[in-house]
Amino acid sequence: MTFTDIDKLIIFGAKSIALGACLAIKKLYPECCVAGFMVSSLNDNPDHLCNLPVMEIDSFKNKDFYVLIAIPEDAQAGVESILTNKGFKNIICFDSAMETELMGKYYESIGKFPSLHNIDSPIAEIYMAKFYRDKPLKNNVSIPDWVYPIQVGAALTDQRITEITDDSGENISAKNVNYCELTALYWLWKNKLYTKERAPYFGLFHYRRFLDITDDSLMRMREENIDVILPYPTVHEPDISEHHIRYIKESDWEAMLQALRELYPDYAESFEEILKQPYLYNYNIIIAKQDILRRYCEWLFPILERTEVLSVPKGSERSDRYIGYLGENLLTLYFMYHADEWNIKHAGRIMLI
C-alpha cells in the first residue's frame, strides 16, 4: 500500500517528524487528504500545524481513518497499542525506512538537500548475472544500489526476471549454454565500456557470488587509485592444471591453447609458467577500471570465439559450459601477466545461500 491508496489521513504527532511527513505527503501525493494531526494531549503541543488542526485522540470519532504514527520510532509501539485499544483499525508506523524514502523524494521534488543516492557520478557499476532457473536464496540479501542484476541467457527464454537482460544491444545471449556468466561480461563490454560512462569502475558478480566490497571499499579504491579487484585465488595442487583437468576436456584445452598461440603468442609463452603455479582466479568475478576491463574483454573474447571454432564438436553444436571454465583460466593468465603493471588488490568471495 502507498499513500496514493489513501483518501484521508490523520497524522499522529505534532512535532518535526509529523510536520515533515505532512509536507511531503501533500507535495508528493495530493490525492491523499491530510485531515489534521492527532496527539495524546494538547499540553506542549500547538493547536494548529501546517494550517491544520491538532486534536486529542478522543476528538476523532471516525475510527476508519488511516492514522500515520509520525513520532520517534522507539515510542511508536506504545501509541499503536493505545490506538488499537481505542478502535482505530488502519494504523501505519512511520519508521525510519519510510521516513528516509518519503523525505528523500520530497527534498528532491523541491530541489533542496540532494541525496547521496542520487549522485550523478556513482563510483561503480557492477552487474550481477542471474539465470531464470536459479534457485531462490534461502536468506534475504540486501543488494547495494551499485549492483545491477542482469538476466543471462535471456535469448533462450521468454521468462524475464530482471529489468536488464543480456539479449539487448550487441550481445551473445544465445551462447549462454557455453559461456555462462560471460554473456553478461560480453554485454557489458559492447554496451557500456565504449561509452563515456559515469562510473570509473565496472565489474561482474554472480547472483550467489559477490566480492566482499562495501561503499567504503569503493571509496578507498578511488582514493588509492586501485586498478583491479579480484577474489583471493583458489589454491590447487600440484598446480592449476588440477582445475582444468576436472572441468575441461583435454581437446577443448588444446583448442584454447592453439587459439592463444595464434592470436597472442606472447601470452601463450607466459602461460606455460603461470600454469605451473597453484593459484587460480576462479568464478569470472572482477571489478576494474573501465579502460582496463575493456582491454581485457577485447583480449578475451576473440580467444574464446576462436576456441569455439577449433573445438570438436564446435561450440555451436554443444551446451556444456566449457567456455565459462576456460574463461577462468584466461582471467588468471591475463591479470597475472599484468600483475607488475597494474595496482591489483584482492577481496574475499561471499557465497550467498
N, C-alpha and C positions, 0 to 999 in steps of 0.2 A: 504493500500500500504506500502511496505517496500523498503529498498534500493536494495534488490535483484531484484526488478521490474524495476530499472532504469539503462539504458545503460550508459548515460553520464550525468554528474552533474557539475554545476558551484556553487561554494560556495561564497555567498555574505559576505564580511568581510575579514580582513587580520590581525586580532589580535589573541589573545589567544583562544577565543571560536571557531573561524573558523579553526585555526590550530588543535585544539583538535578534531573537527569534521572530518577534513580531515584524520588525522592519524587513527582515529577509523574506518572510512568507508573503508579506504584502507586495514586495517588489517582484519576487520570482513567481508567485502563484496567486495572481489577483483573483482567480476564481474561487479561492478559499477565503471565506469571510472570517476575519478575526473579530469576534464579538466583544471581547473585553478580557480583563485579567482577573484571576481568582487568587485569593490569599486566605490563609487561616485566620488572620486578624488584620484589621486596618491599622493597628498600632505600628508605628515606624514604617508605614507604607504610604505612598501617595494615594489620593482618591482618584486621580486620572494619570494615565501614562500613554504616550503616543496618541493623545486625543481620544482615548478610550477609557471607559470606566474601570475602576478597580473595586471589586466587591468580595465580601467574605463568602465562604463556601455555601453557607446555608441560604444565601440570596439566590442561588441558582436552582430553580425548581425543575427545569428540564434535564433529566438525567441522561438523555440520549446524546447530548452534546459530546463531541470529541474534546478531551482535555489533554493538553500538552504540558507535561511537568517540566518546566524550564527553570530549575534551581540547581545548586551544586549537586553533583551526581551521588555523593555519599548520603544525601538526605532524601533522595527520590523514593526509595523503597518505603520509608515511613509514610510519606504523603500518598503514595499509591495505595497503601493499605487503608488509610483514612478515607480516600475517595471511594474505594471499593465498598467499604462498610456503609457509606452514605448512598450507595445505589448507583454510582456512575459506572457505566459499562465499557466505554470506549476511552481507554487511557493510554497515552503514549509517553514514554520516558525519553526526554531529550538528552540522550547520553553523549559522551564526548565525540564518538564517531559521527553521529548525526549532526552534532553542532559543527564539527570541522567541515563536513561536506556542505552543509547549508550556508555557513558563513563564508566559506571559500567561494562558493558560487555567487553569493551576494556581493562580496567585495570586488570580485571580477566584473560583475554587472555594472557596478558604479565606478569602475576604473581606479580603485584605491587598494593599497596594501597587496601588491601582487604576490601570488603564491609561489612557493619554492617548486611545486609540482608542475607549474606552467611555464618554467623557464624555457626560452626558445632554443637553448643550446644544451641539450642533455649530454652527459659525458659518454654514455654508451648506448648502443642498440644491440641487444643480444637476442637472437632468435632461438626459440625452443621448439625442436622438432617433435611433432605429435602425429600419431597414426590413428586412423579411425577404429582400429581393432585393439588399441591399447587398453589394458585392464585398468579400472579405476584405482586411484591411490587409496590406501586404507586411511591415511590421515589427511586432514585438511592442511594445505600448504599455502602460505602467503607468497605470491609471486611478485617480485619487485616490479615497479612500473617501467623499468628499462628493459624488461624481458618480454618479448612479443611471441606468443605461441604462433607457430606456422604449421599447417597440416601438410605432411609429406605424403607423396603418392596420391595426391588429390585427383589426378587424371584417371586413376584406376577405380574410382567410385563416385557415385552421386551424393553420398553422405558427406555432410560438412560439420566439422567440429570446432573450427576456428575461423576468424574473420579473414586472416591472411592464409593463402594457400600457395603451394609451390607450383601450381599449374598456370599461374598468371604471369604475364610478361614473357620474357625469354626464359625457357625452362627445359628441364629433362625429367619432369614429374613422372612420366610413364616408365622411366628406368628405375623407379624406387625399389623394385624387387631385387635388383642387384646393388644399387648404390646406397640403399638405406638412408640415413640422415644426410648423406652428401647431396641429395637432391635439394635439400634446403640450403646447403652451402652454395651450390650452383646458382640457385635463385638469388641468394644474397649477392653473389659476385656479379651477376649480369644486371640486376635491377637496382642495386644500391651502391656498389663500390666504384662506379664510374661517374657518379654524380657528386655535386658539391653538397654533401650531406651535413647535417647539423652536428653529429656526434663525432668526436675524434676516434672512438673505439667501436669496433663491431665484433660480433662473435656468434658462436653456436653452442647451445646446450641441447640436451635431450629432456624429454618430459620426466624421466626418472633420474637423470644425472646432471648435476649442476656443479660448477666451480664454487668453492666456498668464498664468495665475494660479497661484500656489503657496500652500501653507499660510501662509507668512509674509505674502504679499499679502493674504490674507483677514484675518489679524490686524491689519494696518495699516488695512484698510478699516474695521474696527470702531473701532480707536483714533482714526482721523481722521474718523469719522462720515461716511463716504462714502455717498452715496445710491444711485448707479448706476455700474456699469462697462459700457462699450460698447466695441466694437472701434474702432480707428482707422478713420475713414471712408475709403471709396474715393473717388477723385477723378475727376470726369467733365468733359468739355469739349464744348460751351461751358458747360453746366450739367447738373444731374442729370436733365434730361429725356432725355439720351442713354441713361440706363439704361432708362426705361420704354418708350422708342421701340424698343429692342432686344427687350424681353421681354414687353411688354404690348400687346394690341390697343387701338387708339385708342378703340373703342366701350366696352371694359372700363374704360379710364382715365376716360372721361367718366361712366360709371356710378358709379365710385367717387367722383368729384368731386361728382356730384349727391347721393349718399348723405351725403357730408361736409357739403354745404351744408344738407341737410335736418336733420341731427342736431346738427351742431356748427358753426354759421356763423362763429363767431369763429376757429376753427381753419382753416376754409376760406379766410377772408380772409388769414390769416397765411401760408397755404400758397403763395399767389402769390409772395410774397417769397422764401420758402425754396426754391422751385423754381428761382429764378434763380441760386442759388449752386452751387458744384461739388461739394459734399460729401454723400455718402450713407452712412447706416448700413446696411451690407449684411448679409445672411445670417440675420437674425432671431435673433441670439445676444445674450444680455444676462445680467447679474447685477444685482439690485436689492433694496432693502429690501422686505419683504413687503407693506407697505401701498402702496408706490409701484407695484410690479408688479401688484398687484390693481387699482389705479386705472387703470393702462394697459390691462389686459385689459377692464375694464368699459367703457372708451372704444373700444377697438379692435374687439372682436367685433361689436357692433351695426352698425358701419360695414360690416364685411365681410359680415354677413348681409344687410344692405340692398342691398349691391352685387350679391350673388348674385341677388336678385330683379330688379334693374334690368338685369342683363346680358342680352345677346342672343347666343347662347341662354342661358337661365338656368343658374345653377351646377349645379343638379341634373341637367342634361341634358348635362354635359360632363366632361372629365377632362384638363385641360391645365395645372395648377399655377398658374393665373393669380392665385388668391387669395394664395398664398405670396409671389409677386412684389410684389403690391400691399402686402402687409404690410410689406415692407422700406421702402417709401416712407412708409407711415404711421408706422413706428417713427421714421424720420428726422424727420417732422413733429412728432410728439408730444414727443420729447426735445429738439429744438431750440426748440420753443415754450416749454418749461420750463427752458431752459438757465440762466437767471439765477435761477431759484427753487431749484434743487437742486444739490447738490455732485456733479457728474458727472465721472468720470475715465475714462481710456481705457487699453486694453491691446492688445498685438499679437494677431493671429489666427494660431494654429498650424494648419497644414494637414497632416493625417495622410495618409500614403500607404500 
